[in-house]
Amino acid sequence: MTPEMDELVSSFFDNGYVTQLDAEIRDYICQTEKGTKKAFIDVLCQRGYKIDDITQEFDRQCSCSTLRYVPSDDTYVGVPLGMNLWSDMCNRIHDQESMVAGRLQRTGSSIKIDIYRTDFQSLKLKKKVKSIGLRPCPVMRWTKKFQKGAALKCLDYLMEVLPPAPHEGGSSVLQEIREVISRKPKRAPWAWLVAHPVVKLELSPTRKRVVKTLLSLSNGPVDWKGTPVSLDELKMHTNLPSEEIEESIEYFNGKGIVRKVYGDFTPTSLGYPLLRHAFRSRPCVTFAVVHRTDREYQLEVSTPSYLAPEIRDSLEERGGTISGVSTPAVFFFEKSQVGEVMDALITELLNPMRK
């Protein structure tokens, strides 16, 4: 990196959905890394999918930062951001039923807990959620505000009803997704699950200015009814020369943060939340807990580069090991020790010195 570059690692735990066709395309591109449009269509048609559905899903996968279309070669290439997310989903697929994941955020003197809903969760967990008083809210979450002590009890109750995770192996990711979807009504042919997207960026002042302007003007990805932004609009609002804007756009396009739509630009549906999390001012912590064995639990806390230093220090002091590109922090503890880490996180979030 040049001296004026800042490194940004953005990450969070969240839920999202995959369809069977979605999973097939992600799996195929992660194996081949690239393929002609014709080759893609031929393979997927042989697996029973319709051409109209396939071409529609191609566009969605470009928005999800899994694919990038190269018109000159009529080829789709894999985008590392989306491919890495698929790898993360594959690694977590057998843990989904034994997992509770969510977000902790301060609201005044309280802690707001969001628990991510998935299609893998047991009836026992859903009943416990209801008994605690968490209410459903968009999109696919349960939420409630607590005082610190009640927040810790809520998390403890949820961990208590998680079944131990099965040993790895058995059915494939595609089989797991197919099985979950088969149990749902035909009008909802998708599977919601928890994953941990991560992106690492090198940001110059110019790149940061361009992407912040794009996020603001677009008001989200075009797939979410956002507005595509033209090069002229970016020039007018940044007062930067065309070549500097184009260099920035090319960089973010390669990273899967931005894509071109009919000559204009839009953030991707994965890039937008990753950068929105990075640039937001309200501190929060996202986490996932998996019941590994009778007594052992695995706690993961997302540790993006913008996480408050005091929270990061607290995690390191309690023995968290850092995974991947400095995120997440991982602990293997008994349930009571997981509660101690959560206690420390909530204490830091409620610190009156923290804005």
TAJO-V123995 format. One record per residue. N is the residue number from 1. RES is the residue in three letters. D_CENTER is the distance of its C-alpha to the mean C-alpha in Angstrom with 2 decimals. Layout:
BEGIN
N_RES_D_CENTER ; N_RES_D_CENTER
END
This chain:
BEGIN
1_MET_26.03 ; 2_THR_28.82 ; 3_PRO_29.81 ; 4_GLU_28.31 ; 5_MET_24.79 ; 6_ASP_22.17 ; 7_GLU_19.31 ; 8_LEU_15.89 ; 9_VAL_12.96 ; 10_SER_9.82 ; 11_SER_6.97 ; 12_PHE_5.68 ; 13_PHE_5.50 ; 14_ASP_4.87 ; 15_ASN_6.70 ; 16_GLY_7.44 ; 17_TYR_10.73 ; 18_VAL_12.64 ; 19_THR_16.35 ; 20_GLN_18.87 ; 21_LEU_19.57 ; 22_ASP_15.95 ; 23_ALA_15.82 ; 24_GLU_19.24 ; 25_ILE_18.42 ; 26_ARG_15.37 ; 27_ASP_17.64 ; 28_TYR_20.57 ; 29_ILE_19.21 ; 30_CYS_17.85 ; 31_GLN_21.44 ; 32_THR_23.34 ; 33_GLU_21.26 ; 34_LYS_23.27 ; 35_GLY_25.65 ; 36_THR_27.92 ; 37_LYS_27.11 ; 38_LYS_30.17 ; 39_ALA_29.19 ; 40_PHE_25.81 ; 41_ILE_27.63 ; 42_ASP_30.39 ; 43_VAL_28.20 ; 44_LEU_26.22 ; 45_CYS_29.48 ; 46_GLN_31.02 ; 47_ARG_28.33 ; 48_GLY_29.38 ; 49_TYR_27.05 ; 50_LYS_28.64 ; 51_ILE_28.69 ; 52_ASP_27.67 ; 53_ASP_24.55 ; 54_ILE_23.72 ; 55_THR_24.26 ; 56_GLN_22.24 ; 57_GLU_19.24 ; 58_PHE_19.77 ; 59_ASP_19.12 ; 60_ARG_15.89 ; 61_GLN_14.72 ; 62_CYS_15.88 ; 63_SER_13.79 ; 64_CYS_10.63 ; 65_SER_11.69 ; 66_THR_13.07 ; 67_LEU_16.66 ; 68_ARG_19.05 ; 69_TYR_22.49 ; 70_VAL_25.60 ; 71_PRO_28.43 ; 72_SER_31.25 ; 73_ASP_30.59 ; 74_ASP_29.15 ; 75_THR_26.41 ; 76_TYR_22.66 ; 77_VAL_21.06 ; 78_GLY_17.77 ; 79_VAL_15.29 ; 80_PRO_14.07 ; 81_LEU_10.53 ; 82_GLY_10.03 ; 83_MET_12.47 ; 84_ASN_10.84 ; 85_LEU_7.66 ; 86_TRP_10.51 ; 87_SER_12.31 ; 88_ASP_9.77 ; 89_MET_9.96 ; 90_CYS_13.67 ; 91_ASN_14.09 ; 92_ARG_12.74 ; 93_ILE_14.43 ; 94_HIS_17.67 ; 95_ASP_16.28 ; 96_GLN_14.70 ; 97_GLU_18.06 ; 98_SER_18.70 ; 99_MET_15.52 ; 100_VAL_14.98 ; 101_ALA_11.80 ; 102_GLY_11.48 ; 103_ARG_12.13 ; 104_LEU_15.55 ; 105_GLN_17.04 ; 106_ARG_20.70 ; 107_THR_22.65 ; 108_GLY_26.22 ; 109_SER_27.58 ; 110_SER_25.16 ; 111_ILE_21.74 ; 112_LYS_19.43 ; 113_ILE_17.41 ; 114_ASP_14.64 ; 115_ILE_14.18 ; 116_TYR_11.59 ; 117_ARG_13.79 ; 118_THR_13.66 ; 119_ASP_16.50 ; 120_PHE_17.19 ; 121_GLN_18.31 ; 122_SER_22.05 ; 123_LEU_24.64 ; 124_LYS_25.60 ; 125_LEU_22.29 ; 126_LYS_22.43 ; 127_LYS_26.02 ; 128_LYS_25.24 ; 129_VAL_22.62 ; 130_LYS_25.39 ; 131_SER_28.04 ; 132_ILE_26.18 ; 133_GLY_25.94 ; 134_LEU_22.23 ; 135_ARG_22.16 ; 136_PRO_19.89 ; 137_CYS_18.18 ; 138_PRO_15.99 ; 139_VAL_13.52 ; 140_MET_13.79 ; 141_ARG_14.25 ; 142_TRP_17.31 ; 143_THR_18.40 ; 144_LYS_21.50 ; 145_LYS_23.02 ; 146_PHE_24.92 ; 147_GLN_27.29 ; 148_LYS_26.36 ; 149_GLY_28.46 ; 150_ALA_27.31 ; 151_ALA_23.61 ; 152_LEU_24.31 ; 153_LYS_26.31 ; 154_CYS_23.60 ; 155_LEU_21.14 ; 156_ASP_24.10 ; 157_TYR_25.07 ; 158_LEU_21.69 ; 159_MET_21.69 ; 160_GLU_25.28 ; 161_VAL_24.72 ; 162_LEU_22.10 ; 163_PRO_23.91 ; 164_PRO_23.97 ; 165_ALA_21.64 ; 166_PRO_23.64 ; 167_HIS_24.63 ; 168_GLU_22.59 ; 169_GLY_24.14 ; 170_GLY_25.53 ; 171_SER_23.79 ; 172_SER_21.48 ; 173_VAL_17.89 ; 174_LEU_19.43 ; 175_GLN_22.02 ; 176_GLU_19.70 ; 177_ILE_17.81 ; 178_ARG_21.26 ; 179_GLU_22.73 ; 180_VAL_20.26 ; 181_ILE_20.65 ; 182_SER_24.42 ; 183_ARG_24.68 ; 184_LYS_23.32 ; 185_PRO_25.45 ; 186_LYS_25.83 ; 187_ARG_24.59 ; 188_ALA_21.03 ; 189_PRO_20.47 ; 190_TRP_16.80 ; 191_ALA_14.95 ; 192_TRP_12.15 ; 193_LEU_10.31 ; 194_VAL_7.91 ; 195_ALA_5.56 ; 196_HIS_4.64 ; 197_PRO_3.91 ; 198_VAL_7.25 ; 199_VAL_9.94 ; 200_LYS_13.55 ; 201_LEU_15.94 ; 202_GLU_19.65 ; 203_LEU_20.63 ; 204_SER_24.27 ; 205_PRO_25.54 ; 206_THR_25.98 ; 207_ARG_22.48 ; 208_LYS_21.07 ; 209_ARG_23.66 ; 210_VAL_22.95 ; 211_VAL_19.19 ; 212_LYS_19.63 ; 213_THR_22.42 ; 214_LEU_20.52 ; 215_LEU_17.70 ; 216_SER_20.56 ; 217_LEU_22.82 ; 218_SER_20.42 ; 219_ASN_18.96 ; 220_GLY_15.79 ; 221_PRO_15.38 ; 222_VAL_18.54 ; 223_ASP_16.85 ; 224_TRP_16.26 ; 225_LYS_19.92 ; 226_GLY_19.42 ; 227_THR_22.40 ; 228_PRO_22.74 ; 229_VAL_24.26 ; 230_SER_27.31 ; 231_LEU_28.45 ; 232_ASP_31.38 ; 233_GLU_29.25 ; 234_LEU_27.31 ; 235_LYS_30.75 ; 236_MET_32.18 ; 237_HIS_29.49 ; 238_THR_28.98 ; 239_ASN_32.62 ; 240_LEU_31.52 ; 241_PRO_33.32 ; 242_SER_31.95 ; 243_GLU_31.64 ; 244_GLU_29.39 ; 245_ILE_27.08 ; 246_GLU_27.10 ; 247_GLU_26.33 ; 248_SER_23.29 ; 249_ILE_22.08 ; 250_GLU_22.81 ; 251_TYR_20.78 ; 252_PHE_17.61 ; 253_ASN_18.31 ; 254_GLY_18.53 ; 255_LYS_15.20 ; 256_GLY_13.46 ; 257_ILE_13.09 ; 258_VAL_16.19 ; 259_ARG_18.27 ; 260_LYS_21.85 ; 261_VAL_22.99 ; 262_TYR_26.79 ; 263_GLY_27.58 ; 264_ASP_25.29 ; 265_PHE_21.77 ; 266_THR_18.52 ; 267_PRO_15.01 ; 268_THR_12.62 ; 269_SER_10.23 ; 270_LEU_7.30 ; 271_GLY_9.60 ; 272_TYR_10.68 ; 273_PRO_8.02 ; 274_LEU_7.55 ; 275_LEU_11.34 ; 276_ARG_11.94 ; 277_HIS_10.49 ; 278_ALA_12.72 ; 279_PHE_15.69 ; 280_ARG_15.78 ; 281_SER_18.71 ; 282_ARG_17.94 ; 283_PRO_16.91 ; 284_CYS_14.53 ; 285_VAL_13.25 ; 286_THR_10.34 ; 287_PHE_11.54 ; 288_ALA_12.12 ; 289_VAL_15.74 ; 290_VAL_17.26 ; 291_HIS_21.00 ; 292_ARG_22.28 ; 293_THR_26.06 ; 294_ASP_28.60 ; 295_ARG_28.34 ; 296_GLU_25.32 ; 297_TYR_21.80 ; 298_GLN_18.83 ; 299_LEU_16.91 ; 300_GLU_13.83 ; 301_VAL_13.09 ; 302_SER_10.50 ; 303_THR_13.03 ; 304_PRO_12.18 ; 305_SER_15.53 ; 306_TYR_15.95 ; 307_LEU_15.96 ; 308_ALA_19.55 ; 309_PRO_21.89 ; 310_GLU_23.53 ; 311_ILE_20.43 ; 312_ARG_19.77 ; 313_ASP_23.51 ; 314_SER_23.53 ; 315_LEU_20.97 ; 316_GLU_23.03 ; 317_GLU_26.22 ; 318_ARG_25.16 ; 319_GLY_24.59 ; 320_GLY_20.87 ; 321_THR_20.36 ; 322_ILE_17.81 ; 323_SER_15.83 ; 324_GLY_14.93 ; 325_VAL_14.85 ; 326_SER_15.72 ; 327_THR_12.63 ; 328_PRO_12.30 ; 329_ALA_15.77 ; 330_VAL_17.04 ; 331_PHE_20.06 ; 332_PHE_22.29 ; 333_PHE_24.48 ; 334_GLU_26.53 ; 335_LYS_25.27 ; 336_SER_27.48 ; 337_GLN_26.12 ; 338_VAL_22.51 ; 339_GLY_24.01 ; 340_GLU_25.60 ; 341_VAL_22.40 ; 342_MET_20.90 ; 343_ASP_24.25 ; 344_ALA_24.02 ; 345_LEU_20.56 ; 346_ILE_21.84 ; 347_THR_25.09 ; 348_GLU_23.50 ; 349_LEU_21.47 ; 350_LEU_24.79 ; 351_ASN_26.77 ; 352_PRO_28.97 ; 353_MET_28.84 ; 354_ARG_25.10 ; 355_LYS_24.55
END
